[in-house]
Amino acid sequence: MIKAIRAEAIARLKLAEQYLGRHRIASASGAFHLWLKLPRASNWNPSELAVQLRSHGVSAVASAAFSTDNHPPDAIRLCFGGPISRDSWEEGLQQVADLIDQPAYLSSLTT
């Protein structure tokens, strides 16, 4: 069972690398979440992006929730563990890729 869970985590992380790019994400081996570094060109505020993504069913939290020094990085934490299917994760990744690649001011036009 543990091997199957770890294999699924690896498969989900590989999907994230395909959709978001290896240079944009960071994740510990075996983790069920990743950090997504936001591109500066998008002008996204991490908190606003996390809210947008949650409205699309993606488990996202802004880096500020984890910051202890009031200087959080421009990043969000995406969770890919729990009772979601690989297909649902892939759909969520498409939502993330679509949103971060458009300027933040256009987000109100897509919801």
Number of C-alpha atoms within 10 A of each C-alpha: 6 7 8 9 13 15 13 18 20 16 13 22 25 14 16 25 16 12 16 20 13 13 9 14 19 15 14 10 11 13 14 19 20 18 19 25 18 20 13 11 11 14 14 22 15 23 18 14 22 23 16 20 20 14 12 14 14 21 18 25 22 23 20 17 12 12 11 8 7 9 9 15 13 18 23 25 22 24 16 26 17 7 7 9 13 16 10 14 21 17 15 21 23 14 17 23 15 13 19 19 14 14 13 16 10 10 16 8 6 7 8
